[in-house]
Amino acid sequence: MGAVQDGDRKFHRYQLHAFVVMPNHVHLLITPKVVATRWLAPLKGFTAYRANELLGRHGQAFWHDENYDRLVRSEAEFDRIEAYIEENPVTAGLVAEALQYPWSSAASRLKGGCGQD
């Protein structure tokens, strides 16, 4: 989670609006400040290294090669996507309320903020 927030706060590669780190995938709602190749590959590389380290694995792929991105064209669409991201743990049955899931922007706002919203 810190690596996701660092892309905004420390490296200024994007403005982070919403995120959730699920057991098998990650959702980010960002406004990029640099091209995706300057932040996505480093983010995936660092998090893959750390995840494999925590799992005691070495030299194994962690992330799939595919990414899904889209251009948000309206405030209503932005709000819908933000709600979808933050409600993802509820939809998956992991928690009863989004604020209870510690690896999300919903919970992060309680602790002092997600990004620079």
C-alpha positions in Angstrom: 0.0 0.0 0.0 2.9 2.4 0.8 4.3 1.8 -2.7 1.0 2.9 -4.3 0.8 6.0 -2.1 4.5 6.8 -2.8 3.8 7.2 -6.5 1.7 10.2 -5.5 3.3 11.6 -2.4 7.0 10.8 -2.9 7.6 10.4 -6.7 4.8 12.7 -8.0 4.1 10.3 -10.9 0.3 10.5 -10.5 -2.4 12.0 -8.3 -4.0 9.1 -6.3 -7.7 9.4 -5.9 -8.8 5.9 -4.8 -7.2 2.5 -4.4 -7.8 -1.0 -3.1 -5.3 -3.8 -2.7 -7.4 -7.1 -2.9 -6.0 -10.6 -2.4 -5.7 -11.2 -6.1 -5.8 -7.8 -7.8 -5.4 -4.0 -7.3 -7.6 -1.1 -8.4 -6.2 2.4 -8.8 -8.0 5.6 -9.7 -5.3 8.1 -10.6 -4.6 11.2 -12.7 -1.2 10.5 -14.3 1.5 13.2 -14.3 3.9 11.2 -16.4 3.4 8.4 -19.0 2.3 5.1 -17.6 5.6 3.4 -18.5 7.4 5.7 -16.1 5.3 4.6 -13.1 3.5 1.3 -13.8 6.6 -0.8 -14.5 8.5 0.5 -11.5 5.4 0.0 -9.2 4.8 -3.5 -10.5 8.5 -4.4 -10.2 8.9 -3.1 -6.7 5.6 -4.7 -5.4 6.4 -8.0 -7.1 9.8 -8.1 -5.5 8.4 -7.3 -2.0 5.5 -9.7 -2.4 7.8 -12.6 -3.5 10.1 -11.7 -0.7 7.3 -12.0 1.9 6.1 -15.2 0.3 9.7 -16.7 0.3 9.7 -17.0 -3.5 12.5 -15.9 -5.8 12.7 -15.4 -9.6 8.9 -16.0 -10.0 6.5 -13.7 -11.8 4.0 -12.1 -9.5 1.9 -9.9 -11.7 0.2 -10.8 -14.9 1.3 -8.9 -18.0 -2.0 -7.3 -18.7 -3.3 -4.1 -17.4 -6.7 -2.5 -17.8 -7.0 1.2 -18.0 -9.6 3.7 -19.2 -10.1 7.4 -19.6 -12.6 8.9 -17.2 -14.7 11.3 -19.2 -17.1 12.8 -16.6 -17.4 13.6 -12.9 -20.3 11.1 -12.7 -18.1 8.3 -14.1 -15.3 9.3 -11.8 -17.6 9.0 -8.8 -18.9 5.7 -10.0 -15.4 4.2 -10.4 -14.3 5.6 -7.1 -17.3 4.0 -5.3 -16.7 0.7 -7.2 -13.0 0.6 -6.1 -13.7 1.4 -2.5 -16.7 -1.0 -2.3 -14.8 -3.9 -3.9 -13.9 -5.6 -0.5 -17.6 -5.3 0.5 -18.7 -6.8 -2.8 -16.2 -9.6 -2.4 -17.5 -10.4 1.1 -14.3 -9.5 2.9 -15.8 -6.8 5.1 -19.3 -5.4 5.9 -18.3 -1.8 5.3 -15.6 -0.3 3.0 -14.1 1.6 6.0 -13.2 -1.7 7.7 -10.9 -2.8 4.9 -7.4 -1.6 5.8 -5.8 -1.8 2.4 -8.0 0.8 0.7 -8.3 4.6 0.2 -11.6 4.4 2.2 -9.8 3.2 5.3 -6.7 5.3 4.5 -8.8 8.5 4.7 -9.6 7.7 8.3 -5.8 7.6 9.0 -4.9 10.9 7.3 -5.6 10.7 3.6 -5.2 8.7 0.5 -3.6 11.2 -1.9 -4.0 14.8 -2.7 -7.7 15.0 -3.3 
